[in-house]
Amino acid sequence: MYKRLLGRLLSWTLRLDVAINRAYPTDFNPLYYTGGLSNLFLTVLVLSGIFLFFYYVPSLNDAYTSVEFITNDVPYGMIIRGIHRYSADAFMIAILLHFFRNWFTERFRFSRDEPWISGMMLLLFAGFIGVTGYALVWDQRSELLAAMTGNALGAVPLVGGWLRSMLFGGTGLTDLLLARMLYLHVGPATVLYILLWWHYVRIRHPKVWPPAVWTLFSLGFIFLFCGLLPATSQLAASPGTVPSRLAVDVFYLLPYVGLKYVAPVWLIALAVVIVVYGLYIPYQLPETPAEMGLRDSGIAQVVDANCTGCELCYFDCPYDAIVMVPSPHPGVTKAAQARKLFAIVLESRCVECGICIGACPFEALELPEMLAKDVEEQVLSACRS
Amino acid sequence: MPWIVLLSLLSFVCILGIFWGEATGHRALVGGLIGVVLLAYSFILLFLRKGGFTGV
């Protein structure tokens, strides 16, 4: 059932690709750059965040005033606040598009489980950073968020009270809350870059940046939004009268809406189940023996005599499984005699896909269980039949 | 081609608007106009590409 659903989703995703490719040149298709767009928005968030950081005062008395000062008195502060606000939503949209696209196109198979798991972590951290950002403004929404977070933390079995007191800096509302929120906003943003390194480490040619068309379009859209709908605060928080209505940003605050209908402990349990399932996705559909047979071709082997050190296989391997080392001796063939480098396959990384075989024009790589001549024979016999 | 010319003209008008907004303190307008210029540039790039004026 799940496999059939996944097949259908793949088909719809590919149809969408084809439709977009009719309107745009293929290399401009924005769905191919959802990861790069996420990076673009993250960079915008970091740069605008640094600007805001220098004006923000993390205390219950001054936080709201400092945000209002940024908005109304700092030159272009309103625009930069808006850029930070709308980039955060755009960041989440790009991440979710990236997540669903890679899920539906099954880009978590073979050694891509690592990018998938690091991607899940990135999604979690991005959501967390967004929520802490909303708390920093210290308007009525922030106050309500703080109260709801405190209640939810308090509902965690065994350690709830301790967690709540760690976040709030005491049993009630203390001046330490916003300093801690600021740390929880900025600190995990730094961790995002470590997770990004993990995300990319096994991908040979990651598209880390969108093409200029989409960079300009995305930035333009954000600027336009800042002009048309400037980011504003709600009324200042007033201790003692926690507001009852929450203005919801669907990309970050949806779980808080759930708190209206479900007890905090159940919402936390649901969140844990969703995260664990997300991490399990790459392993949900174990390959059948028939599917395994298709790629059970053995680790790619370099034919020493033929390798010219041209690096084509090194550049083409999407799994970063080939490294080039100084050649210990010349090759045998004429083309390989003057080589300076020599290709080595890292066994732990090779997924036996055969891409390097296609990349090598010198027949210097082979899959031991699927030699080129065997493949040729299979193709010919298939053609004859 | 006509679209490229139109978008270029629009960008020019917006840039005049940016200067005017900066001189008169209409900073939200300046932000919005910067957005329009960037959007126009993105479409100019797209049309240049689709018209074959720029390569891959």
Contacts between the chains, C-beta under 8 A, distances in Angstrom:
chain1	res1	chain2	res2	distance
A	24	B	46	7.2
A	25	B	49	5.6
A	25	B	50	6.7
A	25	B	56	7.9
A	27	B	56	6.5
A	28	B	46	6.8
A	28	B	49	7.1
A	75	B	27	7.3
A	76	B	27	5.8
A	76	B	30	7.8
A	76	B	31	7.3
A	78	B	27	6.6
A	78	B	28	6.4
A	78	B	31	7.6
A	79	B	27	6.5
A	79	B	28	7.2
A	79	B	30	7.5
A	79	B	31	3.9
A	82	B	31	6.9
A	212	B	42	7.8
A	212	B	45	5.9
A	213	B	42	5.0
A	213	B	45	4.8
A	213	B	46	5.2
A	213	B	49	7.6
A	214	B	42	7.3
A	215	B	42	7.9
A	216	B	38	4.9
A	216	B	39	7.3
A	216	B	41	4.9
A	216	B	42	3.7
A	216	B	45	6.8
A	217	B	38	7.4
A	217	B	39	6.2
A	217	B	42	3.9
A	217	B	43	7.9
A	219	B	35	7.8
A	219	B	38	5.1
A	220	B	34	7.8
A	220	B	35	4.7
A	220	B	36	7.0
A	220	B	37	7.2
A	220	B	38	3.0
A	220	B	39	3.6
A	220	B	40	7.7
A	220	B	41	7.4
A	220	B	42	6.1
A	221	B	35	6.7
A	221	B	39	6.7
A	222	B	35	7.0
A	223	B	31	5.4
A	223	B	32	6.8
A	223	B	34	4.6
A	223	B	35	3.1
A	223	B	38	6.2
A	224	B	32	5.5
A	224	B	35	3.1
A	224	B	36	6.2
A	224	B	39	6.6
A	225	B	35	7.2
A	226	B	28	7.4
A	226	B	31	4.5
A	226	B	32	7.1
A	226	B	35	7.1
A	227	B	28	5.2
A	227	B	29	6.2
A	227	B	30	7.6
A	227	B	31	4.2
A	227	B	32	2.1
A	227	B	33	7.0
A	227	B	34	7.8
A	227	B	35	6.0
A	228	B	32	5.8
A	230	B	28	5.5
